[in-house]
Amino acid sequence: MSITAFLKKKISKIKKRFDVQKVPMMMQKDLETMAYLNKI
């Protein structure tokens, strides 16, 4: 599975699970995690 497909699935799950206000924070954490993984 490609990273973009994985993230899209994750984002849709997050949107269902959390209210909209929390989504940007989750996205920020995901982006930080991706950036960290790319450094390794």
Secondary structure, 3 states (H helix, E strand, C coil): CCHHHHHHHHHHHHHHHCCHHHHHHHHHHHHHHHHHHHHC
